[in-house]
Amino acid sequence: MTESHILPVYSPPEQIFVRGEGCWIWDDKGDKYLDCIAGIAVNALGHASPILQKALTEQAAKLWHTSNMFKVKGQEELAAKYVRDSFAEVVFFTNSGTEAIEGALKTARKYHTANNNPERVDIIGFQGSFHGRSYAAINASGNPSYLDGFGPRLPGFIQAPWGDLDALKALVGPTTAAVIIEPVQGEGGVRAVSDEYLRGLRKLADDVGFLLIFDEVQSGAGRTGKMWAHHWAGVTPDIMAVAKGVGGGFPLGAFMATRNAAKGMVKGVHGTTFGGNPLAMAVGNACYDELSKPALMEHVNKIANHLTQGLESLKDRHPDLVVAVTGRGLLRGLKLKIDPKPIQGMLRDRKVLLGVAGDNVLRLAPPLIIDEVQVSQAIDAIDAVLAAQAVQASA
């Protein structure tokens, strides 16, 4: 094999995938795999969705890029849909979740400056959190390893214990600008915070005067059975970052806010060259139209119940290997007593693709269109691998 000139920050397996359809993906040798990670919760409507293909190819024949020097009709259309179905009143489109997080953090600090409280700069995040790979995002995240070797921590970023409201209250003060939280942590172990905690967090924000930011980059776009995961708790943030599934596989993100929270984001303080380009907007509109259909969310909840039952059965059958079932909806984890990476590799050998997350978690985030037969196939494969692992351990 020739020497690779790709920066070696990843260690991908040998497979090279060349084609996908629905929940299936094929490598360059013609082998077919069941995809239960969907590009890390990205391919919400599956691979090569005919609806998204149509939207993209029709737009590609018209106009690709103008930059935000000019109005983009698709932005107005998609922003109106996001606002229609959420707490938000304004939207800014980005290329990725990391950029959405950056915009959300800037919006929070600008809000306090606009209110003549420039001292309110502290962003409180949570242990185990992940908000992206840019410099501000790794400082907001709760994994110290992301910062290793990149110089000193940025000032104004604090991490709180996960799920402990009293501990958070002790950290909140007159310099607090915002609290940022994933309703369901992805990289941190696919763990969902309780609805009661989110409600308590909302009250605390209202009482103290800081802004509440929800990072729904991974948990949003219908992945938990509602359009946004925080809808289960019946609360709203002041600012929200989204990406991944909202583009169905095309690079697309956004940060959304109330007009009040975004009061400091005036002309000239933020921008992007590619964000919200006509191609992304064509796909984003088509994808959101599908995600908005009640039938799809009904399907997600039905399949999520089936997946939960299957994962719980694995916990029952393999108590020496499985600690817990984590997550919500179709963002689920199987917390193991062993390193999940070898398990992931063995499942790949069985033509089933899963991810991993922190805290020894095997991660599942399949396309939202996955069916019960395919879920059962994945559960059976995990069962077989865990059984083989148990036999090996006892030998």
C-alpha positions in Angstrom: 0.0 0.0 0.0 1.3 3.4 -0.9 2.1 5.9 1.8 -0.8 8.1 2.9 -0.6 11.8 2.8 -3.6 12.3 5.1 -2.8 13.9 8.5 -2.8 10.8 10.8 -5.3 12.1 13.4 -7.6 9.2 12.7 -7.0 5.4 12.6 -9.7 4.1 10.2 -10.0 0.4 9.4 -9.1 -1.0 6.0 -12.6 -0.8 4.5 -13.2 1.8 1.8 -16.9 2.4 1.3 -18.0 3.4 -2.1 -21.8 3.1 -2.2 -24.8 3.3 0.2 -28.5 2.7 0.1 -30.8 3.2 3.0 -29.2 1.4 6.0 -26.8 -0.5 3.9 -23.3 0.4 2.7 -20.9 -1.4 0.4 -17.1 -1.4 0.3 -14.9 -1.5 -2.8 -14.7 -5.3 -2.6 -18.5 -5.5 -2.9 -19.1 -6.5 0.7 -22.4 -5.3 2.2 -22.6 -3.8 5.8 -25.5 -2.8 8.0 -24.8 0.7 9.1 -25.8 1.4 12.7 -23.7 4.5 13.2 -24.8 6.6 10.1 -21.7 8.7 9.9 -22.1 9.4 13.6 -25.8 10.3 13.7 -25.6 12.2 10.3 -27.3 10.1 7.7 -30.8 10.6 9.3 -32.7 9.5 6.2 -30.2 6.8 5.2 -27.6 6.6 2.5 -28.4 8.1 -0.9 -31.9 9.2 0.0 -33.8 9.7 -3.3 -35.5 12.8 -1.8 -32.2 14.4 -0.9 -30.6 13.3 -4.1 -33.3 15.1 -6.1 -33.0 18.3 -4.1 -29.2 18.4 -4.4 -29.0 17.6 -8.1 -31.7 20.1 -9.0 -29.9 22.8 -7.1 -26.5 21.8 -8.5 -27.8 22.5 -12.0 -28.8 26.0 -11.0 -26.5 27.7 -8.5 -23.8 26.5 -6.0 -22.4 29.5 -4.2 -22.8 33.2 -3.8 -21.5 33.8 -0.2 -23.5 35.7 2.3 -22.8 39.0 0.5 -26.2 38.2 -1.1 -29.5 36.8 0.1 -30.0 33.1 -0.3 -33.7 32.2 -0.7 -33.2 28.7 0.8 -31.9 30.2 4.0 -35.1 32.3 4.5 -37.2 29.2 3.8 -35.3 26.8 6.2 -35.0 29.4 8.9 -38.7 30.0 8.9 -39.3 26.2 9.3 -36.8 26.0 12.2 -38.5 29.0 13.9 -42.0 27.6 13.3 -41.1 24.4 15.2 -38.9 25.7 18.0 -38.3 28.4 20.6 -36.0 30.3 18.2 -36.7 33.6 16.4 -33.4 33.9 14.5 -31.1 31.4 12.8 -27.5 31.5 11.5 -26.4 28.7 9.2 -23.0 27.1 9.4 -21.1 24.2 7.8 -20.7 22.1 10.9 -21.6 21.5 14.5 -18.3 23.0 15.7 -19.0 26.3 13.9 -22.6 26.3 15.3 -21.1 25.9 18.8 -18.6 28.8 18.2 -21.5 31.0 17.1 -23.6 30.0 20.2 -20.8 30.8 22.6 -20.1 34.2 20.9 -23.8 35.0 21.0 -24.0 34.3 24.7 -21.1 36.6 25.6 -22.2 39.3 23.2 -25.6 39.3 24.9 -24.1 40.3 28.2 -21.9 42.9 26.7 -25.0 44.4 25.0 -26.6 44.5 28.4 -23.6 46.4 29.9 -22.4 43.3 31.8 -19.1 42.6 30.0 -17.8 40.8 33.1 -20.2 37.9 32.4 -17.9 35.8 30.3 -17.9 32.4 32.0 -19.2 29.4 30.1 -20.1 26.4 32.3 -20.1 23.0 30.6 -20.1 19.5 32.0 -17.8 16.7 32.6 -17.8 14.2 29.7 -19.2 16.7 27.3 -18.1 17.2 23.7 -18.8 20.3 21.7 -16.3 20.1 18.8 -12.6 20.4 17.9 -12.1 24.1 17.5 -10.2 25.9 20.3 -13.2 27.4 22.0 -15.1 24.1 21.6 -12.4 22.0 23.2 -12.2 24.5 26.1 -16.0 24.2 26.6 -15.8 20.4 26.4 -15.4 18.3 29.5 -12.5 16.1 28.4 -9.0 17.3 29.5 -7.3 15.2 26.8 -8.7 17.4 24.1 -6.6 20.3 25.4 -3.4 18.3 25.9 -0.6 19.9 24.0 -2.6 22.9 22.7 -1.3 25.4 25.2 -3.0 26.9 28.2 -6.7 26.7 28.8 -8.8 29.7 27.6 -10.1 31.8 30.4 -13.8 31.7 31.1 -14.5 28.0 30.7 -15.6 25.9 33.7 -16.8 22.2 33.9 -19.5 21.1 36.3 -20.3 17.5 37.5 -22.8 15.8 35.2 -26.4 15.7 36.5 -25.7 17.4 39.9 -27.8 20.6 40.0 -26.5 21.6 43.5 -22.9 21.3 42.3 -23.8 23.5 39.3 -25.4 26.1 41.6 -22.2 26.4 43.5 -20.3 27.3 40.4 -22.8 29.9 39.1 -21.9 33.5 40.0 -21.9 37.1 38.8 -19.5 36.3 35.9 -21.5 33.5 34.5 -22.6 34.1 30.9 -24.1 30.8 30.0 -24.4 27.1 30.7 -24.0 24.7 27.7 -25.3 21.1 27.9 -26.1 18.2 25.6 -29.5 16.8 26.5 -27.9 13.4 25.5 -24.2 13.3 25.6 -22.6 11.6 22.6 -18.9 11.2 23.0 -19.2 11.3 26.8 -20.9 7.9 27.0 -24.2 8.3 25.3 -25.9 9.3 28.5 -29.1 11.3 28.7 -29.7 14.0 31.4 -33.0 13.7 33.1 -36.0 15.9 32.1 -36.2 17.1 35.7 -32.6 18.3 35.5 -33.3 20.3 32.3 -36.3 21.9 34.0 -34.2 22.7 37.0 -31.5 24.2 34.8 -34.0 26.4 33.0 -35.3 27.7 36.3 -31.8 28.4 37.5 -31.0 30.3 34.3 -34.1 32.4 34.8 -33.4 33.1 38.4 -29.7 34.0 38.0 -29.8 35.7 34.5 -27.4 33.5 32.5 -28.3 32.1 29.1 -29.0 28.4 28.5 -27.4 26.8 25.5 -28.4 23.4 24.3 -26.0 21.5 22.1 -28.3 19.3 20.0 -25.8 18.6 17.3 -26.1 14.9 17.9 -29.3 14.5 19.9 -31.4 16.7 17.6 -33.0 16.2 14.1 -35.5 13.6 15.4 -32.9 11.2 16.8 -34.7 10.8 20.2 -38.2 10.6 18.7 -38.9 14.3 18.9 -37.4 16.9 16.6 -35.2 18.2 19.4 -34.4 16.1 22.5 -35.2 18.9 24.9 -38.8 18.8 23.7 -39.2 15.7 26.0 -38.6 18.0 29.0 -41.0 20.7 28.0 -38.3 23.4 28.4 -36.6 25.7 25.9 -33.1 27.1 25.7 -32.1 30.6 24.8 -29.6 29.4 22.2 -29.2 26.0 20.5 -26.6 24.5 18.2 -27.6 21.9 15.6 -25.9 20.0 12.8 -25.3 16.4 11.8 -28.8 15.0 11.0 -30.3 18.3 9.8 -28.3 17.9 6.6 -28.9 14.2 6.1 -25.3 13.8 5.1 -24.6 17.1 3.5 -22.4 19.5 5.6 -24.9 21.7 7.4 -25.3 23.3 10.9 -26.9 26.2 12.5 -27.2 28.1 15.7 -30.6 29.4 16.7 -31.7 31.9 19.4 -34.4 34.1 20.7 -34.1 37.7 19.5 -33.3 38.8 23.0 -30.5 36.3 23.4 -29.1 37.4 20.0 -29.3 41.1 20.7 -25.6 41.6 20.6 -25.2 39.8 17.2 -25.4 42.9 15.0 -24.0 43.6 11.5 -20.3 42.8 11.2 -19.7 40.8 14.4 -20.0 37.3 12.8 -19.9 35.7 9.4 -19.2 32.7 7.2 -18.2 32.3 3.5 -19.8 28.8 2.9 -22.4 28.6 5.6 -26.0 28.5 4.2 -24.9 28.1 0.6 -27.6 27.2 -1.9 -26.6 23.5 -2.1 -26.8 23.0 1.7 -30.1 24.9 1.9 -31.7 22.8 -0.9 -30.7 19.6 1.0 -31.5 21.1 4.4 -35.0 22.1 3.4 -35.8 18.7 1.8 -34.4 16.9 4.9 -36.3 19.0 7.4 -39.5 18.5 5.5 -39.1 14.7 5.9 -38.0 15.0 9.6 -41.1 17.1 10.3 -43.5 14.4 9.2 -45.3 12.9 12.2 -45.1 9.4 10.6 -41.3 9.5 10.8 -41.2 10.4 14.5 -43.8 7.7 15.2 -41.5 5.2 13.4 -38.5 6.4 15.4 -40.3 5.9 18.7 -41.5 2.5 17.7 -38.1 1.3 16.5 -36.4 2.9 19.6 -38.6 0.7 21.8 -37.6 -2.3 19.8 -33.9 -1.3 20.1 -34.2 -0.7 23.8 -35.7 -4.2 24.4 -32.9 -5.7 22.4 -30.2 -3.9 24.2 -31.8 -4.7 27.6 -31.9 -8.4 26.6 -28.1 -8.2 25.9 -27.6 -6.8 29.3 -29.6 -9.7 30.8 -27.8 -12.3 28.8 -24.3 -10.9 29.4 -24.2 -9.5 32.9 -20.4 -10.1 33.1 -19.8 -7.8 30.1 -22.6 -5.3 30.0 -23.1 -2.7 32.7 -26.0 -0.6 31.4 -28.0 0.6 28.4 -27.6 4.3 28.0 -29.0 7.1 25.8 -32.4 7.8 24.4 -34.4 7.1 21.2 -32.1 6.0 18.4 -29.0 7.4 20.1 -28.1 4.5 22.4 -25.2 3.0 24.1 -24.2 -0.3 25.6 -21.8 0.4 28.5 -19.4 -2.5 28.8 -17.0 -3.7 31.5 -14.3 -4.0 28.8 -12.8 -1.8 26.0 -15.5 -1.6 23.3 -13.0 -1.0 20.4 -12.2 -4.8 19.9 -16.0 -5.5 20.0 -16.5 -2.8 17.4 -13.9 -4.5 15.2 -15.5 -7.9 15.6 -18.9 -6.5 14.7 -17.3 -5.0 11.6 -16.0 -8.4 10.7 -19.7 -9.6 10.9 -20.6 -6.7 8.5 -22.3 -4.5 11.2 -21.0 -1.0 11.8 -21.2 0.6 15.2 -19.4 3.4 17.0 -17.8 3.8 20.4 -17.9 6.5 23.0 -16.3 7.4 26.3 -16.8 5.4 29.4 -16.5 2.0 27.6 -19.6 2.5 25.6 -20.6 0.8 22.3 -22.6 3.5 20.4 -25.5 3.0 18.1 -26.9 5.9 16.0 -28.5 4.3 13.0 -30.4 6.0 10.2 -33.9 7.0 11.5 -35.4 4.8 8.8 -34.0 1.6 10.2 -36.6 -1.2 10.6 -37.2 -3.9 13.2 -35.6 -6.6 11.1 -32.4 -4.6 10.7 -32.3 -3.8 14.5 -32.7 -7.5 15.3 -29.9 -8.3 12.9 -27.6 -5.8 14.8 -28.7 -7.1 18.2 -28.0 -10.7 17.1 -24.6 -9.7 15.9 -23.7 -8.0 19.2 -25.1 -11.0 21.1 -22.8 -13.4 19.1 -19.7 -11.2 19.6 -20.3 -10.8 23.3 -20.9 -14.6 23.7 -17.7 -15.3 21.9 -15.9 -12.8 24.1 -17.3 -14.5 27.2 -16.1 -17.9 26.0 -12.6 -16.5 25.3 -12.5 -14.9 28.7 -13.4 -18.1 30.5 -10.9 -20.3 28.4 
